[in-house]
């Protein structure tokens, strides 16, 4: 008797499930129609689009070249170094050329631009980037040294390369910055936003950042598109180099205008500081204290701090 009741309940459950599933075609039809709605966004089109997953994989491949021997399971030594670089560079070139070609073709077809021979451009741009990689390795080495010198907790360069989120975010930024200045669409921003999602550090690929740059801890750092940062600058968590609030009707006119601050050489900016505006210049060797709000320029060799707040101590038993 009990088993019959159970079987009857199973039939009822299956019948109810089938009723819900019959609603799916109607929902699918509405979703298809929504792609004809100009207010919705989609990429339903014959032209391919760059793959975010492939671009993230490009970062991994680039890290293998920029930091050989660190981010892989196999051993690299003087016996197989040439073979290692040959394999890694060839693989990276093919993947990078493909994604650059897709990004150029996407822009061309989607926005009715004149033909620029996207396949040739993709391969030419990929080679141009590869030619910059030895120089990029030297710049990143200086960033690693700056991180080690700027943090007493760092036990060695290996620890910095393996574990510091600031070094990872700056590495991705420097890759993206090179591609940005090679006029590669889409890919640079996808790269830096991936680093942002992993580290909490948001660096626009168009920002200009000098050598020996160090972001300590890093979470919550924002460096806007037109920021200019000199050499040997140190930034702590929660720092914002941003733009002043702008009216909506002025957005288009200001897209190509400098909106973010300039930080000169040897400046230290402590946690929580907010520095805004394209005309704002923080002079060389200045120290910006934590949690300050700055919208005007600061002369060189200046220390900017908030007044010490008044602390109130009370007996916890009262």
C-alpha positions in Angstrom: 0.0 0.0 0.0 2.8 2.4 1.0 4.7 1.8 -2.3 1.6 2.5 -4.4 1.1 5.9 -2.6 4.7 6.7 -3.2 4.5 5.8 -6.9 1.3 7.9 -7.3 3.1 10.9 -5.7 6.0 10.5 -8.1 3.6 10.6 -11.1 2.1 13.8 -9.7 5.6 15.3 -9.3 6.6 14.4 -12.8 3.4 15.8 -14.2 3.9 19.1 -12.4 7.5 19.3 -13.6 6.4 18.8 -17.2 3.9 21.7 -16.8 6.7 24.0 -15.7 8.9 22.9 -18.6 6.2 23.6 -21.1 6.5 27.3 -20.1 10.1 27.4 -21.3 9.5 27.8 -25.1 7.3 30.9 -24.4 10.1 32.4 -22.3 12.7 31.6 -25.0 10.5 33.3 -27.6 10.4 36.5 -25.5 14.2 36.4 -25.0 14.6 36.1 -28.8 12.3 39.1 -29.3 14.2 41.0 -26.7 17.3 40.9 -29.0 15.3 43.2 -31.4 14.8 45.7 -28.6 17.2 48.6 -29.0 17.3 49.2 -25.3 18.8 45.8 -24.6 22.5 44.8 -25.3 23.6 41.6 -27.1 26.1 40.4 -29.6 23.9 38.3 -31.9 25.9 38.8 -35.0 27.9 36.8 -37.6 31.2 38.5 -36.7 33.1 36.8 -33.8 34.0 38.7 -30.7 37.1 38.4 -28.5 36.8 35.8 -25.8 37.2 37.0 -22.2 38.4 33.6 -21.1 41.1 33.6 -23.9 42.2 37.1 -22.8 42.6 36.0 -19.2 44.6 33.0 -20.6 46.8 35.6 -22.4 47.7 37.1 -19.1 48.8 33.7 -17.8 50.9 33.1 -20.9 52.5 36.5 -20.6 53.3 35.9 -17.0 55.2 32.7 -18.1 57.4 34.9 -20.3 57.8 37.9 -18.0 58.6 35.8 -14.9 60.1 32.6 -16.4 60.1 29.6 -14.1 57.6 31.1 -11.5 54.1 30.3 -12.6 54.3 26.7 -14.0 54.9 23.2 -12.7 57.8 22.3 -14.9 61.5 23.2 -14.2 63.3 25.8 -16.2 67.1 25.8 -16.2 70.0 26.8 -18.5 69.6 23.5 -20.4 66.0 24.1 -21.6 65.7 27.9 -21.3 65.8 28.5 -25.1 63.3 25.7 -25.7 61.1 27.1 -23.0 61.0 30.6 -24.4 60.5 29.3 -27.9 57.5 27.3 -26.9 56.0 30.0 -24.6 56.6 32.9 -27.0 55.2 31.0 -30.0 52.1 30.0 -28.1 51.6 33.5 -26.8 52.1 35.0 -30.2 49.5 32.8 -31.9 46.9 33.4 -29.1 47.5 37.2 -28.9 47.4 37.6 -32.7 44.1 35.8 -32.8 42.5 37.9 -30.1 43.8 41.2 -31.5 42.4 40.2 -34.9 39.0 39.4 -33.4 38.9 42.7 -31.5 39.8 44.8 -34.6 37.4 42.9 -36.8 34.7 43.3 -34.2 35.2 47.1 -34.1 35.4 47.3 -37.9 32.2 45.4 -38.6 30.1 46.5 -35.7 30.8 50.2 -36.2 31.0 50.3 -40.0 34.7 51.3 -40.1 36.8 51.1 -43.3 38.8 47.9 -43.7 42.2 47.9 -42.0 43.2 44.3 -42.9 42.5 43.0 -39.5 44.4 39.7 -39.9 47.6 41.4 -40.9 47.2 44.0 -38.3 46.6 41.4 -35.6 49.9 39.6 -36.4 51.8 42.8 -36.9 50.6 44.2 -33.6 51.3 40.9 -31.8 54.9 40.9 -33.0 55.3 44.6 -32.0 54.2 43.7 -28.5 56.6 40.7 -28.3 59.4 43.0 -29.3 58.6 45.1 -26.2 58.7 42.2 -23.8 62.4 42.3 -22.9 62.0 46.0 -22.0 58.8 45.1 -20.1 60.7 42.5 -18.1 63.3 45.1 -17.0 60.6 47.6 -16.0 58.7 45.0 -14.0 62.0 43.9 -12.3 62.3 47.5 -11.0 58.7 47.3 -9.7 59.5 44.1 -7.8 62.6 45.7 -6.3 60.5 48.7 -5.3 58.0 46.4 -3.6 60.8 44.6 -1.7 62.4 47.8 -0.6 59.1 49.4 0.4 57.8 46.6 2.6 59.8 45.4 5.6 57.5 42.3 5.7 58.8 41.1 2.3 61.3 38.2 2.9 62.6 38.1 -0.7 61.8 38.8 -4.4 60.3 35.4 -4.9 57.7 36.1 -2.2 56.9 39.5 -3.9 56.4 37.9 -7.3 54.4 35.0 -6.1 52.1 36.7 -3.6 51.8 40.5 -3.8 48.5 41.6 -5.4 50.0 45.0 -6.2 52.8 43.4 -8.3 50.2 41.3 -10.1 47.9 44.3 -10.8 50.9 46.4 -12.0 52.1 43.6 -14.2 48.7 43.3 -15.9 48.5 47.1 -16.2 51.9 47.3 -17.9 50.9 44.5 -20.4 47.5 46.3 -21.1 49.2 49.7 -21.3 51.5 48.5 -24.1 48.5 47.0 -26.0 46.5 50.2 -25.5 49.2 52.3 -27.1 49.4 49.8 -30.0 45.7 50.8 -30.6 44.3 47.4 -29.6 40.6 47.7 -28.8 38.7 46.0 -25.9 41.6 43.7 -24.8 43.5 46.2 -22.6 40.4 47.1 -20.5 39.3 43.5 -20.2 42.8 42.7 -18.8 42.9 45.4 -16.2 39.3 44.7 -15.1 40.3 41.1 -14.6 43.2 42.2 -12.4 40.7 44.5 -10.6 38.4 41.6 -9.9 41.3 39.5 -8.5 43.0 42.2 -6.4 40.6 45.0 -5.8 43.1 47.3 -7.6 41.6 49.3 -10.5 44.2 50.8 -12.9 43.0 52.1 -16.2 45.3 50.9 -19.1 45.7 54.4 -20.4 47.2 55.8 -17.2 50.9 56.7 -17.4 52.9 55.2 -14.6 56.7 55.6 -14.2 59.3 53.1 -13.0 59.7 51.5 -9.5 56.0 51.8 -8.7 54.7 50.0 -5.6 51.2 49.5 -4.4 51.2 48.1 -0.8 48.3 45.9 0.2 46.3 47.4 -2.6 42.6 46.7 -2.0 40.5 49.7 -3.1 43.1 51.5 -5.1 41.7 53.4 -8.1 43.9 55.0 -10.7 41.9 56.8 -13.4 42.4 56.9 -17.2 44.3 60.2 -17.4 46.4 59.9 -14.3 50.1 60.6 -14.6 52.5 59.0 -12.0 56.2 59.6 -11.9 59.0 57.4 -10.8 59.5 55.7 -7.4 55.9 56.5 -6.2 54.5 54.4 -3.4 50.7 54.0 -2.9 48.8 52.3 -0.1 45.4 50.6 0.1 42.2 52.7 -0.5 43.9 55.5 -2.5 41.9 57.1 -5.3 43.3 59.1 -8.1 40.0 60.2 -9.6 38.1 62.8 -11.5 35.9 65.5 -10.1 32.2 65.0 -10.5 31.0 66.1 -13.9 27.6 67.0 -15.3 26.1 64.4 -17.7 25.8 66.7 -20.6 29.6 67.4 -20.4 30.7 63.7 -20.6 31.3 63.5 -24.3 33.3 66.7 -24.5 35.5 65.6 -21.6 36.4 62.1 -22.6 39.7 63.3 -24.2 40.5 65.9 -21.5 42.8 65.3 -18.6 40.5 64.6 -15.7 42.8 62.8 -13.2 45.7 64.1 -11.1 49.5 64.1 -11.7 51.7 62.6 -9.1 55.4 63.6 -9.4 58.5 61.5 -8.6 59.1 60.0 -5.1 55.7 60.8 -3.7 54.1 58.6 -0.9 50.3 58.4 -0.6 49.0 56.7 2.5 45.8 54.7 2.8 42.4 56.2 2.1 43.7 59.4 0.5 41.5 60.8 -2.3 43.2 63.1 -4.9 40.9 64.4 -7.6 41.0 66.6 -10.7 43.1 66.9 -13.9 44.7 70.2 -12.8 45.8 68.7 -9.4 49.5 68.1 -9.2 51.2 66.5 -6.2 54.7 67.8 -6.2 57.8 65.6 -6.0 58.9 64.1 -2.7 55.6 65.0 -1.0 53.9 62.8 1.5 50.1 62.6 1.5 48.7 61.3 4.8 45.8 58.9 5.2 42.2 59.8 4.6 42.9 63.3 3.2 40.8 64.8 0.4 42.7 66.9 -2.1 41.4 68.8 -5.1 44.2 71.4 -5.4 47.9 71.1 -6.2 50.5 70.5 -3.5 54.0 72.0 -3.8 57.1 69.7 -3.9 58.5 68.6 -0.5 55.2 69.0 1.3 53.6 66.8 4.0 49.8 66.8 4.0 48.0 65.4 7.0 44.7 65.7 8.8 44.8 67.3 12.2 45.0 64.7 14.9 41.4 63.8 16.0 40.3 64.1 19.6 40.0 60.7 21.0 37.5 60.0 23.8 38.2 57.2 26.3 35.5 55.8 28.5 35.4 53.1 31.1 33.8 50.1 29.3 32.0 49.1 32.5 29.9 52.4 32.5 
